[in-house]
Amino acid sequence: MSEEVKLLRVLQERTGLNDANFARLLGVSKAALCRIFGGKTRMGAKTWRGLLRAFPNEADIVMIARALRDG
């Protein structure tokens, strides 16, 4: 499991939301979120922006995760 998927799962667990509602919170489709969770695609800019918008208190963690992913 990639680090970005781990981050998403931790944040999802904190909210207690199912996949559909978590995707809505992030502003992405459930299908897009499922593709990320399944490792078929990586998080795009829209998902990263959604994370920052939905979790402003976690902005430092989100930015570190993105920096590590992008190398």
N, C-alpha and C positions, 0 to 999 in steps of 0.2 A: 504494500500500500504506500503510495507516494506521500510525501510530507504535506502537500496541499490538501490531499484527501483527508489525512489525519486532522488537519486544522479545521476543515469543513465539518467533519464528524464531531469534533469536540464542541465547536460552536453550535452545531445543530442540537447536540445533547443538552447544552446549557439552556436552549430555548424550549426544549421539549416538543418541537414541531416535527410533524411527519415530512417526508420528502416534498410533497406538493406544496405545503405551506412554507417550508423553508425556502424552496425555490422562489415562491412568490415574494417572500421577504427580501431575497437577493435581487429580484427583478429579472430572473431568468426562467426559462421553461423547466418543467419537471423533467422533460426528456433530456435537456442539456445537462441538468444536474445529475441525472442517472448516468449519462455518458461519462461525466467526470468521475463519479463514484466507481464506475466500472472500469476505469483506466483506458477508455477508448479515446478520450480527448483530454487535453489539459485545460486548466482554467484560462479563459480569455479576459480581456480588459473589462468587459461588462460584468463578469463575475467578481473580479477584484474590486471594481468600483462599488458593486453591491455589498460586498463584505465591509468595506470602509464606511459606507452609508449606514448599514444595519448595526455595525459594531464599532462606533467611534471610539469607545474606551479601549478597544483592542487594536487600534491603528498601528501601534508600534510592532505588534506581533505579526499583523497582516503584512506590513511592509518588509519586515525581516524575512518572512516566508517567501515573498515574491522575489526579493533580492537573491536569496539562496537558490531558488528555482532557476532564475535567469543567469546565475553564475556571475 
